[in-house]
Amino acid sequence: MPRELKFFQAIHEATRQCMEQDPAVYLVGLGVPDPKGIFGSTLDLHKIFGPERVIDMPASENAMTGVVIGSALAGMKPILTHQRLDFALLSMEQLVNQASNWHYMFGGQKSIPLVVRMIVGRGWGQGPQHSQSLHACFSHIPGLKVVMPSTPHDAKGLLVAAVEDPNPVIYIEHRWLYNISGETPEEIFREELGKARVARNGTDVTIVANSYMTLESLRAAEILRNEGISAEVIDVRTLKPLDQDTILQSVNRTGRLIAADIGWLTNGFSSEIIALAAEQSFESLKAAPARMALPDCPTPTSPALAKHYYPRAIHIASRALEMFGIIPGERHLAEPELVHYDVPDPSFTGPF
């Protein structure tokens, strides 16, 4: 029987196995030894490895990032965990000026094997300061790799690869993914950084997605299938390095492209995907490519506003239909009415 894990369990198992395999790996972050263990992803690891390797930290993100960078230069392999990406912004100087540049500045003689876990995404009225998806900011920085898994399998394999990478990796988790389940090997394994995954094969339109939007894109592909349109869904998995070949091969086959992002529209990941296709696959395009992303305003706290703020499967499918000259309203596309558009399903409970 295939073994299934939840997303948070896959992160937990990958962390434990990396720490068992290499004594240089240690875990540090605000709340990592807490009873809830950051959505369960660090639960009880301090009981296995002790307080020397599973370390709580003060609310001093910039200083602590400097500490772990120093330890990485000395041969350690820290996993620094933030309960919000928003909190990691306090350490941008350390990440952008220091961690990303050392390998280059010292001619490859020094490396910083650092993994920084950051949590993004909406839920329970988290609002403008606790749910921002700023992955595009980090993918803009030379020297940083940016990972965004969307399945338990990839959450484990990409985290192991990130820990073993000799240079800094930003590992971004969407809060809505923690309770999804998927087949995940028990043994330690690695997924290549910089390699996309074709989540669904198709022939008529390519949907390139990241993180939680991969799930929405797969739902959109089902809607489109009922309309006689075959959608190919590509989960980029790593924003940097970006697997351009897989994306372009798909666009060249289908001739149509939608980029679906969990972040904002302007200057975001979706813009990069559209630019890539325009520059290298322009002659293959049969319709203008489209971006599906957040509107350029702060994240709402109100559930009533959330319904109109976040793009969902129905919006992706509607945009694809327009590429075929079909007016979505004529098709009476429907989606289930939700009580809260910032809570994914009943199993996802607070307080975070």
C-alpha positions in Angstrom: 0.0 0.0 0.0 1.3 3.5 -0.9 2.0 5.5 2.2 0.4 8.9 2.5 1.5 11.9 4.6 0.0 15.3 5.2 2.1 18.3 4.1 3.1 19.2 7.6 4.1 15.6 8.3 6.3 15.5 5.2 8.2 18.7 6.4 8.5 17.2 9.9 9.9 13.9 8.5 12.3 15.6 6.1 13.6 17.7 9.0 14.0 14.8 11.3 15.8 12.7 8.7 18.2 15.5 7.7 19.1 16.0 11.4 19.6 12.2 11.9 21.8 12.0 8.8 23.9 15.1 9.5 24.8 16.4 13.0 25.6 19.8 11.5 21.9 20.4 10.7 20.0 22.2 13.4 16.6 24.0 13.7 16.0 27.4 15.1 13.0 29.7 15.1 10.3 31.5 17.1 8.1 28.8 18.4 9.8 25.7 17.0 9.6 23.9 20.4 6.0 25.1 21.1 3.2 22.6 21.8 1.8 23.2 18.3 5.2 23.0 16.6 4.4 25.4 13.8 1.4 23.6 12.3 3.0 20.4 13.5 6.0 20.7 11.3 8.5 20.9 14.2 6.4 19.1 16.8 8.5 17.3 19.5 11.7 17.5 17.6 13.3 19.2 20.7 12.5 16.0 22.6 14.4 13.9 20.0 17.4 16.2 19.4 17.5 18.3 22.5 17.7 22.1 23.1 21.1 22.3 21.5 19.8 21.4 18.1 16.1 22.6 18.3 16.3 26.2 19.5 13.6 28.7 20.3 14.6 32.3 19.5 13.7 35.8 20.6 11.6 38.1 18.5 14.8 39.5 16.9 14.8 38.2 13.4 17.6 40.3 12.0 20.0 39.5 14.8 19.2 35.8 14.7 19.6 35.6 11.0 23.1 37.0 11.5 23.8 34.3 14.1 22.7 31.5 11.8 24.7 32.9 8.9 27.8 33.0 11.1 27.2 29.4 12.1 26.7 28.4 8.4 30.1 30.0 7.6 31.6 27.9 10.4 30.3 24.6 9.0 26.8 24.3 10.4 23.6 23.8 8.4 20.8 25.8 10.0 17.1 25.6 9.2 15.7 29.0 10.3 11.9 28.9 10.6 9.6 31.9 10.5 5.9 31.6 11.4 5.2 34.3 8.8 7.1 35.5 5.8 6.1 39.0 7.1 8.3 38.5 10.1 11.3 37.5 7.9 11.2 41.0 6.4 13.0 42.2 9.5 16.0 40.2 8.4 16.2 41.3 4.8 19.5 43.1 5.2 21.1 39.8 6.4 19.5 37.8 3.6 20.0 40.2 0.7 23.3 41.8 1.6 25.0 39.0 3.4 23.7 35.4 2.8 23.1 35.8 -0.9 26.5 37.3 -1.7 29.2 35.5 0.3 29.7 32.7 -2.2 30.1 35.2 -5.0 32.2 37.7 -3.1 34.8 35.2 -2.0 35.2 33.4 -5.3 33.3 30.3 -4.3 35.6 29.7 -1.3 32.9 30.3 1.2 29.3 29.0 1.2 26.3 29.6 3.4 24.2 26.4 3.6 21.1 28.0 5.1 17.5 27.1 4.7 14.9 29.8 5.7 11.4 28.5 6.0 8.7 31.1 5.6 4.9 30.7 5.8 2.5 32.6 3.5 -1.2 32.6 2.7 -4.5 33.7 4.0 -6.7 32.4 6.8 -9.0 33.6 9.6 -8.6 37.3 8.8 -4.8 37.4 8.9 -4.9 40.6 6.9 -2.2 42.9 5.5 0.6 42.1 8.0 0.3 38.3 8.4 -0.5 36.8 5.0 1.7 38.5 2.4 3.1 36.3 -0.4 6.3 38.1 -1.2 8.1 35.3 -2.9 8.8 37.4 -6.0 11.0 39.7 -3.9 13.3 36.9 -2.9 13.4 35.4 -6.4 14.7 38.8 -7.7 17.9 38.4 -5.6 20.9 36.8 -7.1 22.4 34.1 -4.8 19.1 33.0 -3.3 17.1 30.0 -4.4 13.4 30.0 -3.9 11.3 26.9 -3.3 7.5 26.6 -3.2 6.2 23.0 -2.9 2.5 22.2 -3.4 2.4 18.5 -2.5 3.6 16.5 0.5 6.0 14.5 -1.7 7.6 17.7 -3.0 7.6 19.3 0.5 9.8 16.5 1.7 12.0 16.0 -1.3 12.6 19.7 -1.9 13.3 20.4 1.8 16.0 17.6 1.8 17.5 19.1 -1.3 17.5 22.6 0.2 19.2 21.5 3.4 21.9 19.7 1.4 22.4 22.7 -1.0 25.6 24.6 -0.2 24.0 28.0 -0.6 20.9 29.8 0.9 17.5 28.5 0.0 14.2 30.3 0.8 11.6 27.6 1.4 8.1 29.0 1.2 5.0 27.1 2.5 1.4 28.1 2.0 -0.7 27.7 5.2 -3.6 26.1 3.2 -1.4 23.2 2.2 -0.5 21.8 5.6 -3.5 19.4 5.8 -3.5 18.1 2.3 -2.4 14.5 1.9 -0.3 12.7 -0.7 1.9 9.7 -1.3 5.3 10.3 0.1 8.2 7.8 0.4 9.3 6.9 3.9 13.0 6.9 3.1 15.0 10.1 2.7 15.0 11.4 -0.9 15.6 14.5 -2.9 13.8 16.5 -5.6 16.0 18.5 -7.9 15.9 22.2 -7.3 15.1 24.0 -10.5 12.9 21.3 -12.0 9.2 21.9 -12.6 6.5 19.2 -12.3 3.8 18.6 -15.0 0.9 18.1 -12.6 -1.6 17.4 -15.4 -1.0 16.7 -19.1 -3.0 18.7 -21.7 -3.0 19.9 -25.2 -5.1 23.1 -25.5 -3.9 25.6 -22.8 -0.9 25.7 -20.4 -1.5 26.9 -16.8 1.8 27.6 -15.0 1.2 27.8 -11.2 3.0 28.0 -7.9 2.2 26.8 -4.4 -1.5 26.7 -3.5 -2.5 28.0 -7.0 -1.4 24.7 -8.4 -4.4 23.1 -6.6 -6.8 25.8 -7.9 -5.3 25.3 -11.4 -6.0 21.6 -11.2 -9.6 22.3 -10.3 -9.8 24.7 -13.2 -8.5 22.0 -15.5 -11.4 19.8 -14.4 -13.9 22.6 -15.2 -12.3 23.0 -18.6 -12.4 19.3 -19.3 -16.2 19.4 -18.9 -16.1 22.2 -21.5 -14.1 20.1 -24.0 -10.8 21.9 -23.3 -7.6 20.1 -22.3 -5.5 22.0 -19.9 -1.9 21.2 -19.0 -0.9 22.3 -15.4 2.7 23.0 -14.6 3.8 23.3 -11.0 7.0 25.3 -11.1 8.1 24.1 -7.6 11.1 26.4 -7.6 10.9 30.0 -8.7 14.6 30.3 -8.8 16.2 28.5 -10.6 13.2 28.5 -12.9 12.6 25.5 -15.2 12.2 27.5 -18.4 12.4 24.5 -20.7 9.4 22.7 -19.3 7.3 25.8 -19.5 8.3 26.7 -23.0 7.9 23.1 -24.3 4.3 23.2 -23.0 3.5 26.6 -24.4 4.9 25.6 -27.8 2.5 22.7 -27.8 -0.6 24.4 -26.6 -0.2 27.9 -27.9 -2.1 29.4 -24.9 -0.8 30.4 -21.5 -2.2 31.4 -18.1 0.2 32.2 -15.2 -1.5 31.6 -11.8 0.2 33.2 -8.8 -0.5 33.4 -5.1 1.1 36.9 -5.0 0.2 40.3 -6.4 -0.2 41.1 -10.1 2.3 43.9 -10.8 6.0 42.9 -11.1 5.3 39.5 -9.8 5.9 35.8 -10.7 3.1 35.8 -13.2 4.7 38.7 -15.1 8.0 36.7 -15.3 6.2 33.7 -16.9 4.4 35.9 -19.4 7.6 37.7 -20.3 9.4 34.3 -20.8 6.7 33.2 -23.2 6.6 36.5 -25.1 10.4 36.5 -25.6 10.9 32.9 -26.5 7.6 31.4 -27.7 5.9 34.4 -29.3 5.3 32.7 -32.6 3.6 29.7 -30.9 1.0 31.8 -29.1 -2.5 31.6 -30.5 -4.0 34.0 -28.0 -2.7 36.7 -25.7 -1.3 35.2 -22.5 -3.0 36.0 -19.2 -2.1 36.5 -15.5 -4.1 35.4 -12.6 -2.9 37.0 -9.4 -4.0 39.2 -6.5 -5.1 42.8 -7.2 -2.7 45.5 -6.2 -4.0 46.4 -2.8 -3.3 45.1 0.7 -4.7 41.8 1.8 -8.2 42.2 3.3 -9.2 41.0 6.8 -12.9 40.9 6.1 -14.3 37.5 4.8 -16.7 39.5 2.6 -13.8 41.2 0.8 -11.8 37.9 0.6 -14.4 36.5 -1.8 -13.6 39.2 -4.3 -9.9 39.4 -3.6 -8.5 35.9 -4.3 -8.5 34.3 -7.7 -10.0 30.8 -7.7 -10.4 27.9 -10.1 -13.6 29.4 -11.6 -11.7 32.6 -12.5 -8.8 30.6 -14.2 -11.3 28.5 -16.1 -13.2 31.6 -17.3 -10.1 33.2 -18.5 -9.1 30.1 -20.4 -12.6 30.0 -22.1 -12.1 33.6 -23.3 -8.9 32.5 -25.1 -11.1 30.2 -27.2 -13.6 33.0 -27.9 -16.2 31.6 -25.4 -18.0 34.0 -23.2 -18.0 32.3 -19.7 -21.4 33.7 -18.8 -23.0 31.7 -21.6 -21.6 28.5 -20.1 -23.1 29.1 -16.6 -20.0 28.0 -14.8 -20.7 27.5 -11.2 -18.7 27.1 -8.0 -19.8 26.1 -4.5 -20.7 28.9 -2.2 -18.4 29.1 0.7 -19.0 30.6 4.1 -15.4 31.8 4.6 -13.2 32.4 1.6 -10.1 32.6 3.8 -10.6 29.1 5.3 -9.9 26.2 2.8 -11.9 23.4 4.5 -13.3 22.4 7.9 -10.2 20.4 8.9 -8.1 23.6 8.9 -8.5 25.0 12.4 -6.8 27.9 14.2 -5.2 29.6 15.9 -2.6 30.4 13.2 
